[in-house]
Amino acid sequence: MKADKKNRKSILTRLVISFVLFLIGTVALYVISALVITMYIGNGSASNASPQTVVTDDGSIKDMEVLERIGGWVEELDNDGNVVNVWGNKKTEKTGYDVKELAELLDLGYADYNSNGIVISKNTDDKSYSACIRCVGDPPRMYIVCYPAGMVLHKLTYMVNNGISGSSGIFLTVFLVLFIAVLLGISLYLKKHIERPLRRLMEGMDEVSEGKRDVVLDYNTDREFEEIRDKFNLMAEKLKASEEEKHLLEQNRNSMLLELAHDIKNPVASIRSSISALDVGLVPDEKIKDYYRTIDMKAERIQTLTEDMNTSLKLESDDYKLDKEKTDICEVLRRICVEYYEDISSTGKDFEIDIPDGPVEAVIDIKLFGRVIHNLLGNANKYDREGKLIEISLRRETEDIVIEVCDDGEAIAEDFVPRMFEAFSRGDKSRKTDGGTGLGLAISRKIVEKHGGSLTYVRAEGKNCFCVRLDA
């Protein structure tokens, strides 16, 4: 596998090779196309339409067929540049060439003319014909081979047939130097904008795989790689948050188990001591029932703790599914209020119930959601020792259903409020085994959150208010 990776090309190498192949292919395609078209014009030979083919080295004129077919002609000049002979169908009235024109023809090998026989700029499109000069024979004679406008392939053929020399060699040398410069420039550009971001990304991935969680990529480059950078940073951030959450969850779970072990320890010790006393006959007959009652209470305490712990752990699982059904939540609250009415009234408190007469339907797990209301009303009645009022209300707010359970008792300690929904949290600083399990509010919040809602506490208008909010 490592050998295969070494043999694979990098993106940078692949892009550079692709660029070179593309450039070579483009040039080759251009040359091949030019040669094919020239051969088509020249009846199967790339040289048939060249000035060298029409005007031979001894000054004779031959192979006029191709030149005449494409609309060209040949002019013979005297020493003064005047046209003295014409072969083919001359399409201009130009009768001679001045010294400047002849000098340009001799220097460049060809020139472009308009319909009036005037030399025009190479960037102008209104040319009528192009001309190539041939100086042959002894004494030298000058011949002008003329081609109609658009028949420019003779220039390529002319350069090929005359060989690569002089300015053509310089041109190719300059072209090669520029080609290498462009290739180096492309390589440096790709190295900066592709290889470096990829290398930094791979380094970041290696750091994450090694366990580092504070990895942040910071580089500026093309948009696509910046998007990859941002997504990597977001992934690393989420991974760090997930691991921190997992670590916190494990800590909370370990804390819960320690708290459970602590809370079970005392009732178990009490049960064992009671059983030992009964076993050795140390308990008077009139106290035996009291001992059995104590054993039963402690056993019930252990059962309550384990059941609450089991419920709490199940609610933490993503696989735990609620048994939801559409029901009238007002009716659920009324049934629970009936159960608590006598207990609350017996303590001398007023129990105010504000529930709409009409149905308010919601999709809930009736049993679990009822446990939330039971817990809130039970806590209000148990811990409101100085107050005289307990309230429960239900109302709609836009798209939410809001249930509030309030009491006018002593305010909950400010230092306890932030952790009141944590497992085994109790407002009473002394840990008494005959008190609550410390799981009630934690379980209640988890149940509400499983329903997609929220459970919050606020001290307002001299009252402790617990607010349950559900989607309607």
N, C-alpha and C positions, 0 to 999 in steps of 0.2 A: 504493500500500500504506500509506504514512504517513497519507494522508487518511482511509483506511478506519479506521485505528487511532484517529484523533482523533474520528471519528464514533461509535465504539463506546462504550457506557456502561461505567462502572466497576462493580465488584461492589457497592460501597457505594451508588451511585446506583440500581442495579437493585433492591437489597434495600429501600431506602427507598421507591421507587416501588411495589414489590410490597406493602409494608406499607400504604401509603396506599390503594392500590386494594383490598386485602383489607378494610380498615376501611370504606371507602366502600361496597363491595359488600355487606358484612355489614349495615350500617345500611339500605341500600337494600332488601335482601332482607327485612329485618324490617318496614320500612314497607309495602312492596308486599304482603307476606303479610297484614299487619294490615288493609290496605285491601281486599284480595280477600275475606278472611273477613267483614269488615264489610259489603261489598257483597252477599256471599252471604246474610248474615243480613237485610240490608235490601232484598231483592228487586231487586238490580241497582244500588242507589244507596248510597253510603257514608253518606248523611245520613238515610236512612229510619229508622234506629234511634236517632237523636240526640234529646235532649230538645227541641231547637228544632223538630223536625218534628212531634213528638207534641203539644207545647203551643206554640201559635203566640203571636205577640207581643200579640194582642188577647185572649188568655186562652181561646180556644176549643180543644177537644180533637178531634184528627182523626188519621188514619193509625194507628189502634190495631192494625191487622192484624199488622204486624210485631212490635210490642211484645207483643201477646197470644200470638203464635205462639212467641215465645221464653220465655214464662212471666212477663212483666212486667206492671205495672199503674201507674196514676197516682192520686195522692191530692191532694185540695185541702185546704188548711189555712185556718183562720180566723186572726184577729190574735193569738190566744193559742197557736197551734201545734196546735190540735186538728184531727183529721181530720173534715171535714164531707162530702166527696164522694169516691167511689172509682170509677174506670173500669178495667175489667178484673177479673181474678180475684185478689183480694187474698189472699196466702198467710200473712199474719201477723196477730196480734191487737193490734198496736200501734195505739193510738188518738190518739196525740199526740206532739209533739216539744217538749222543753224548750228553754230559751233557749240553753244550751250547745251542744246539737246543731244548732239553727238557725244559731248563729254559725259553727260549724265548716263547715256546709254552704255558708253564704254566703261563707266565706273560701276554702275549697278547691274548692267546686263539687260535691264528692261525698264520701261516707263509706261505710264498710263496717259491716254490722250482723250480729249473730248471730241465732239463731232466737228469742231473747227480745227482739229489738229494741234491743239495747245496742251502742253503738259499740265496735268492737274495734280492736286494733293493726293497722297496715298489714302487719306481718310475720307475722300469724297466718293459718293456712290454714282455720280452722273457720267462716268467714263464711257466712251464709245468703243475704244479698242485699246489693246496693249501691244507693245512692240519690243522685240528682242533684236540685238545687233550681232552680226557675224562678220568678222574680218578674216578673210581667207585668201589664198592664192599668192602668186609672186609675179608681178608686183601686187601688193595687197588691194583687195577690193572689198567694199562694204555692202552688206546685204541687210535689209530690215525685214524680219519675219513678223507679220502682223496677225493678231488674233482678235476676234470680236470680243466685246465686253462680256464678262462673266466666264470666259474661257481662261481661267487663271492657273489651271493646273500645270501649264507649261513652265511656270516659274519653279515649281517643285522639281519637275523633270529636268529642267535646265540645270539646276543645282546638283542633282544626282549624277547626271551624265558628265558634268564637268569635274566631278570629284570633290572631296572635302579639302579645301585649301583656302588660304588667305582669310578673308572675313568670315567664311563659313566655319573654319576651324576655330576662330576666336569666339564665334557665336556659340558653338557647341561647348567650348570650354567654360564660357560664362554660364551657359545653361546648366552644365554639370555642377559648377560651384554653387549656383543659386539653388539647385535641387537639393544638394547636401545641406545647405543652410536652412532651407525650408524643413527638411527632414529633422534636423537637430532642433529647430524651433518647435515643431510639432511634438517631438519627443519630450522636450522640457515642459511644454504646456500640459501634455497628458500626465507627466510625472507629478506636476504640481496639483492638477485638478482631479486626478483619478488615483494614482498610486499612493500618494500621501494620505488622503482621506481613508482609503481602504486599509492602509497599514495601521493608522490610528484606531480605526474601528476594530481591527483584529486584536490590537493590543488591549483595547478596552474589554473585549470579550474574554481575552485571556485573564485579565485582572478579575473580572466577575467570576469566571470559572474557578479561580484560586481562592475565592471567598471574600474578596473585597466588595463592599457594598456602597462605598462613597465615590464610585467611578462616575465622572462627568466628562463627556467629550466636548471639546471646545475648539472648533476650527471653522474657517470661513472658506467656502468653495461654491461649486455650482448648486443650484436649487435642489436637485435630486439627492445629492449627498448630504445637504443640510437637512433635508427631510428625514433621511436615514439617521443622521446624528440626533435629531430631536426625538425620533421614535426610540432610539437606543437609550437616550437619557430618561425618557418616560418609562421604558421597560425596567431600567435599573432602579429608578425611584420606586416603582410599584413593587419590584422584587424586595427592595429594602423594607418598604412599609409592610409587605406581606410577612416577611421574616420577623420583623419587630412585633407584628400583631400575633404571629404564631408563638413567639417567645413569651409575650405577655399572657397569651391564653394558657400556655403551659405553666407559667408562674401562678396564675390565678387558680388553675386546676390543682396544682400542688398545694397551694394555700387552702383551697377548699377541702382537700383530703386531710390536711393537717388539722384544720378546724373541726372537721367531722370526727377525726380520731379523738380530739380533745373533748368534744361534746359527748361522745359515746363513752369515754373513759369513766367519767363519774357515775352515770347510771349503771354501767356494767359492774363497777366496784361495789356500788350499793346493793345490786342484786346478789353478787357473790357473798357479800358479808351477811346479808339477810338469810340466804340459803344456808350458809355455814352455821349461823346462830340457830336456825331451825333444826339443822341436822344434829347438832350436839345437845339439843334440848335446853338451850340457854334462854329461850323465850317463854315467858309465863303464858299459860293457856289463854288468859284474857287478852293478850297482845298478839296472838298468832294471826288473827284476821287482819290486824293492822299491818303486819309484816307481809302477808300475801298481797294486801292492797298496794303496798309500796312496791313490791316486785312487779305487780301488774302495771302500775303507773310508769315505772322506769322502763319496762319492756315496751310500753306504748310510746314512750319518748324516743327510744331507739328506733322503733318502727317508723315513727314520723320523720325522724332525721334521715333515715335511709331512703324513704319514699321521696322526700323532698330532693335529696341529692340525686336520686335516679331521674326524677323529672327534670331537674336542672341540667344534667348531662345530656339527656335526650333532646332537650330544646336547643342545645348548642350544636347538635348535629345537623348538617345540611340535608341529610337524608330523611330526617324526621318530618312526617307529613301530618298536618292537622286534619281532623275529621270535620270539614266545614260544610255548612248548609245555610241556605237562605232562611232567615228567621226574623221575627219581630223582636228587636232588641229591647223595646219597652216592656214587653211581657216578661223577658228574662230578668230585667231589673226589678219588676214588681214582685216576682216570686222570691227573689233574694231579700228584698226589703221586708216582706212579710216574716221571713225567718228571723230577721234581726230586730224587728220592731219591739218585741217584748224584752229582749236583752238590753237594748238601748234605753227603753223607758224605765226599766228596773233600776238603772243607775241615776235616775233623776234628770236625764238629759232630754231635750226636745229633739225629735227626729223629723226633719222637714224633707219632704219628697216632692220634687218638681219634675214630673215625667209627663210628656204629652199624652193626651187621651188617644189620639190616632196612632196607627202603627208607624214605626220607623224601622225599615228593613235593612239588614246587613248580612253579609256572608261571614259567619263566624263558626268556630268550634265551641258549641254551647257549653260543654263541660269545662274546658280550659278557660274560656272567657269568664264563665261564672266564678271560677276560682279567683280571678283577678278582683272582681267586685267583692267577693267574700273576704279576701285578704285586706282590701282597703277599708271596708266597713268594720272588720274585726279590729284592725289596728287603731282606727279612730275611736272606737268604744273602749279599747283597752288602755290606750296611752293618754286619752283626754281625761285627766283626773281633775283638773280645775275648771274646765269649760262646762257649758250647759247646753251646747247645741252641736248636732251633727246633721249635715245636709248632703243630699245626693240629687243631682240634676242631670238632665239630658237635653241637648239642643242641637240644632243644625247650624253650621256656619259655612256658608257657600257650599262646597262639595264635601265637607267633613261632618262627622258625627262626633260631638264632644260630650264626654261624661265627666262630671266633677264630683269628687267626694271631699267634703271640707269639715273641719271641726274648729271650734274656737278655743282650743286648749293652748298650753304653753308652746311657744315657738320651738321648733327643732333647732338644736345647736348648729351654729353656722359652720363649725369645723366638721360636722358630721354630714351636712347636706351633700357635698361632692361625692361621698362614698356610700350614700344611703342605699343605692341600688346595687351595691356589690354584695357578693355572697358572704354570709356570716357577719354582716355588719349590723351592729345594734347601737341604738342611741344611748342605752344605759351602759356606763363605763364598767360596772361590775358585771361579770359574766355569771349569770345564774341559770342553772340547768332547768329550772322550772319556767323560764321565760320562753320566748319564741326561738325558732331554729336559726334565725338570721338569714333565711333563704327566701322568705315571703316576697319582699319587694323585688329581689333579683329575679325570681321566677316570674312574678307578675310582669315585669318589664320585658322579659324574653317572650312571654306569651303574646303580649301586645305587639311586639316587633315582628313576631312570626305572622301576625295578622296584617303586617304592613303599616302599622300605626306607631304611636309613641306614647310613653308614660312619663310625665314630668311632675315636678313639685315646685310650688311657689308659695311664699308667705305674703298674703295680700289682705288688706283691710282687717288685720288682726286674726286671720284664719290660716290654718294649714290646709292647703288645697292640693290634691292630687288630680291631675288632668289626664284623661285617656282620650286620645284623638285617633279616629279611624276614618278611612275613606268610605264615603257613602256608597 
